[in-house]
Protein backbone atom coordinates (compact mmCIF):
# COMPACT_ATOMS: atom_id res chain seq x y z
CA UNK A 1 0.00 0.00 0.00
CA UNK A 2 1.21 3.48 -0.87
CA UNK A 3 1.87 5.37 2.37
CA UNK A 4 2.88 8.79 1.02
CA UNK A 5 0.50 11.74 1.15
CA UNK A 6 -0.35 12.53 -2.49
CA UNK A 7 -2.09 15.86 -1.75
CA UNK A 8 1.06 17.98 -2.29
CA UNK A 9 1.48 16.43 -5.73
CA UNK A 10 -1.97 17.64 -6.76
CA UNK A 11 -2.14 20.91 -4.82
CA UNK A 12 -0.98 23.43 -7.43
CA UNK A 13 -2.43 21.95 -10.60
CA UNK A 14 -5.94 20.71 -9.95
CA UNK A 15 -9.47 21.50 -11.02
CA UNK A 16 -12.67 19.99 -9.67
CA UNK A 17 -14.27 16.94 -11.29
CA UNK A 18 -17.43 15.05 -10.39
CA UNK A 19 -19.36 12.07 -11.65
CA UNK A 20 -22.25 9.90 -10.58
CA UNK A 21 -21.63 6.19 -10.07
CA UNK A 22 -24.64 3.89 -10.36
CA UNK A 23 -25.03 0.59 -8.55
CA UNK A 24 -28.37 -0.90 -9.46
CA UNK A 25 -31.04 1.58 -8.39
CA UNK A 26 -28.66 3.50 -6.13
CA UNK A 27 -26.28 6.27 -7.12
CA UNK A 28 -23.51 8.20 -5.46
CA UNK A 29 -21.82 11.43 -6.54
CA UNK A 30 -18.05 11.61 -6.29
CA UNK A 31 -16.12 14.89 -6.32
CA UNK A 32 -12.34 15.05 -6.61
CA UNK A 33 -9.43 17.27 -7.46
CA UNK A 34 -7.86 16.17 -10.76
CA UNK A 35 -5.04 17.31 -13.01
CA UNK A 36 -6.72 18.21 -16.30
CA UNK A 37 -4.66 18.16 -19.49
CA UNK A 38 -6.25 20.06 -22.33
CA UNK A 39 -3.62 20.44 -25.04
CA UNK A 40 -4.24 22.95 -27.74
CA UNK A 41 -5.40 21.44 -30.99
CA UNK A 42 -2.87 21.38 -33.78
CA UNK A 43 -3.95 22.44 -37.25
CA UNK A 44 -2.11 21.01 -40.23
CA UNK A 45 -3.26 21.73 -43.76
CA UNK A 46 -6.50 23.25 -42.50
CA UNK A 47 -7.45 20.12 -40.52
CA UNK A 48 -7.56 20.00 -36.72
CA UNK A 49 -5.92 17.04 -35.07
CA UNK A 50 -7.24 15.35 -31.94
CA UNK A 51 -7.54 17.29 -28.67
CA UNK A 52 -6.70 14.38 -26.33
CA UNK A 53 -8.28 15.61 -23.10
CA UNK A 54 -7.09 13.62 -20.05
CA UNK A 55 -7.36 13.69 -16.28
CA UNK A 56 -4.99 12.28 -13.69
CA UNK A 57 -6.60 11.50 -10.34
CA UNK A 58 -6.19 9.48 -7.17
CA UNK A 59 -7.88 6.17 -7.95
CA UNK A 60 -9.58 6.06 -4.53
CA UNK A 61 -11.18 9.49 -5.12
CA UNK A 62 -13.22 8.40 -8.16
CA UNK A 63 -14.10 4.73 -7.64
CA UNK A 64 -16.15 3.29 -10.44
CA UNK A 65 -14.95 5.74 -13.08
CA UNK A 66 -15.07 3.54 -16.17
CA UNK A 67 -15.32 3.89 -19.92
CA UNK A 68 -18.63 5.29 -21.12
CA UNK A 69 -19.58 7.32 -18.04
CA UNK A 70 -19.99 11.09 -18.02
CA UNK A 71 -17.76 13.26 -15.88
CA UNK A 72 -17.84 17.00 -15.34
CA UNK A 73 -14.41 18.63 -15.24
CA UNK A 74 -14.13 22.31 -14.41
CA UNK A 75 -17.80 22.77 -15.32
CA UNK A 76 -17.66 20.98 -18.71
CA UNK A 77 -19.16 17.53 -19.31
CA UNK A 78 -17.04 14.86 -20.99
CA UNK A 79 -17.36 11.14 -21.69
CA UNK A 80 -14.68 8.79 -20.37
CA UNK A 81 -13.24 6.84 -23.30
CA UNK A 82 -10.24 5.13 -21.69
CA UNK A 83 -9.75 4.86 -17.90
CA UNK A 84 -6.67 3.01 -16.61
CA UNK A 85 -4.66 2.77 -13.42
CA UNK A 86 -1.10 4.08 -13.57
CA UNK A 87 1.85 2.17 -12.13
CA UNK A 88 1.05 0.90 -8.63
CA UNK A 89 -2.62 1.95 -8.87
CA UNK A 90 -2.51 4.97 -6.55
CA UNK A 91 -3.28 7.19 -9.54
CA UNK A 92 -5.39 6.61 -12.62
CA UNK A 93 -5.59 8.41 -15.93
CA UNK A 94 -8.71 8.78 -18.06
CA UNK A 95 -8.93 9.96 -21.64
CA UNK A 96 -12.01 12.11 -22.27
CA UNK A 97 -14.00 13.42 -25.21
CA UNK A 98 -16.59 16.15 -25.50
C-alpha positions in Angstrom: 0.0 0.0 0.0 1.2 3.5 -0.9 1.9 5.4 2.4 2.9 8.8 1.0 0.5 11.7 1.1 -0.3 12.5 -2.5 -2.1 15.9 -1.8 1.1 18.0 -2.3 1.5 16.4 -5.7 -2.0 17.6 -6.8 -2.1 20.9 -4.8 -1.0 23.4 -7.4 -2.4 21.9 -10.6 -5.9 20.7 -10.0 -9.5 21.5 -11.0 -12.7 20.0 -9.7 -14.3 16.9 -11.3 -17.4 15.1 -10.4 -19.4 12.1 -11.6 -22.3 9.9 -10.6 -21.6 6.2 -10.1 -24.6 3.9 -10.4 -25.0 0.6 -8.6 -28.4 -0.9 -9.5 -31.0 1.6 -8.4 -28.7 3.5 -6.1 -26.3 6.3 -7.1 -23.5 8.2 -5.5 -21.8 11.4 -6.5 -18.0 11.6 -6.3 -16.1 14.9 -6.3 -12.3 15.0 -6.6 -9.4 17.3 -7.5 -7.9 16.2 -10.8 -5.0 17.3 -13.0 -6.7 18.2 -16.3 -4.7 18.2 -19.5 -6.2 20.1 -22.3 -3.6 20.4 -25.0 -4.2 23.0 -27.7 -5.4 21.4 -31.0 -2.9 21.4 -33.8 -3.9 22.4 -37.3 -2.1 21.0 -40.2 -3.3 21.7 -43.8 -6.5 23.3 -42.5 -7.4 20.1 -40.5 -7.6 20.0 -36.7 -5.9 17.0 -35.1 -7.2 15.3 -31.9 -7.5 17.3 -28.7 -6.7 14.4 -26.3 -8.3 15.6 -23.1 -7.1 13.6 -20.1 -7.4 13.7 -16.3 -5.0 12.3 -13.7 -6.6 11.5 -10.3 -6.2 9.5 -7.2 -7.9 6.2 -8.0 -9.6 6.1 -4.5 -11.2 9.5 -5.1 -13.2 8.4 -8.2 -14.1 4.7 -7.6 -16.1 3.3 -10.4 -15.0 5.7 -13.1 -15.1 3.5 -16.2 -15.3 3.9 -19.9 -18.6 5.3 -21.1 -19.6 7.3 -18.0 -20.0 11.1 -18.0 -17.8 13.3 -15.9 -17.8 17.0 -15.3 -14.4 18.6 -15.2 -14.1 22.3 -14.4 -17.8 22.8 -15.3 -17.7 21.0 -18.7 -19.2 17.5 -19.3 -17.0 14.9 -21.0 -17.4 11.1 -21.7 -14.7 8.8 -20.4 -13.2 6.8 -23.3 -10.2 5.1 -21.7 -9.7 4.9 -17.9 -6.7 3.0 -16.6 -4.7 2.8 -13.4 -1.1 4.1 -13.6 1.9 2.2 -12.1 1.1 0.9 -8.6 -2.6 1.9 -8.9 -2.5 5.0 -6.5 -3.3 7.2 -9.5 -5.4 6.6 -12.6 -5.6 8.4 -15.9 -8.7 8.8 -18.1 -8.9 10.0 -21.6 -12.0 12.1 -22.3 -14.0 13.4 -25.2 -16.6 16.2 -25.5 
